[in-house]
Amino acid sequence: MRLTFAEVNLSNLQKNYLNIRRKVNTKVMAVVKADAYGHGVKQCVDALLALGDRKPEYFAVALPEEADELLKLKVKEPILIFEPYIVENINLFKNKNLIATVCTKEHIKTLASLNQKVKVHIKVNTGMNRIGVHFDEAYEFINYCSRQSHIIIDGIYTHFATSDEKDKKYANLQLDRFKHVINQLKLAGINYGNAHCANSGAILDIPEAYMDIVRPGISLYGYYPSLETSESIKLQPVLSLFSKISTVKEIDKGEPVSYSRRYHLKEKSKVASVPIGYADGFTRALTNKAKVIVKNKVYVQIGTVTMDRIMILVDDNVKVGDKVTLLGNSRNNKIDAWDWSRILNTIPYEVTCSLSKRIPRVYKNI
């Protein structure tokens, strides 16, 4: 196995999930798209299913191919596919476990070609303005869907654009729009199945959005969706990233390190190399900015990040074979995906999803 590996603590995944479940007291749709946000979909789904009667009632993915992977894992729970289907993937929905996202009449008409009843969730655009039937047109569309003999409306949903921001004004506007649609359907006696809109940000801070189902994503994997949400649920990162020192060299003062000579040594120094690079998800944008932990001490990364290797400025305490913590905890120090995110002007979602398949995942505590 490579010296570089990601350790995935499935016990933390279960704890995060159960903490979410205790807070919301409603059905849970576990979002496991993008290979469970880079953590490994098979192992994460198995860990959640192992919770027995507390397991998620639904799973959600982005793509039909991801749903097909869950079917191969023998997942029996309903699986919502967020991306509206295309004709080329329509036969996948012959499997009764799969739920199609629909938001146009063309979607509904095309599904008739399967010659069977199909479960759908209707996406309502309340202000994200990405996909979905506009909230002003949602009642008419859902009413139309309810009259189609081949359609089973299992749910309706929307997605917040700003639930992870401190100012909840726009999120509350979206929530009001969605509630208005629900009230119209109730007054008309139209069965819309399960209503859901609460992503991780709303789960933390907008209890009025819980409705019938909540959809935790990044919070399952131990991160708050932004630095502006509350921490009303205890979360623990599920993934840690480790490697080992592979070489240590003494290099003279003034000498450059790595491509483009973006770092020059200020004095005669020891420089260690670690076998991780941008092909693994340790992006070049971390050059001369990242830190690592070796023997409970923080060291700085120096020189341009290369495809397969980084260099760090070390002292006499660091030897070949020493463990390097890139993401994770030591006794007194911690580096997590937010530390990388601050440097990269991004969010932990992107950090964990960007960790390449070249990095082996090692699973523990289940």
Disulfide bonds with the S-S distance in Angstrom:
none
